[in-house]
Amino acid sequence: MQKNPYIEISIASPQYAWLRLNGKVVFEENKEIKEAYMNNPIIKSQYKTADNPIFKVFYLENPHGTIADFSGKEPYVF
């Protein structure tokens, strides 16, 4: 993601509905934001502190996505 920041993430439910989300990754180095993530016990147990060099926070710039399923309904595009 550092060399090519354009990504797409796709997830599906057991009922075969899916979400596709894409955009440009922007890494967030704001210490207060990283500290806030440490309130999540799963994240804290894995990374210990916000200063851990492998702990990265990012968001998607100009995200686009689709929510769809096999129901025949028009997909929701955003």
Summary of the structure (lengths in Angstrom):
residues: 78
radius of gyration: 16.1
end to end distance: 22.6
largest distance: 47.6
contacts: 154
relative contact order: 0.24
helix: 18%
strand: 41%
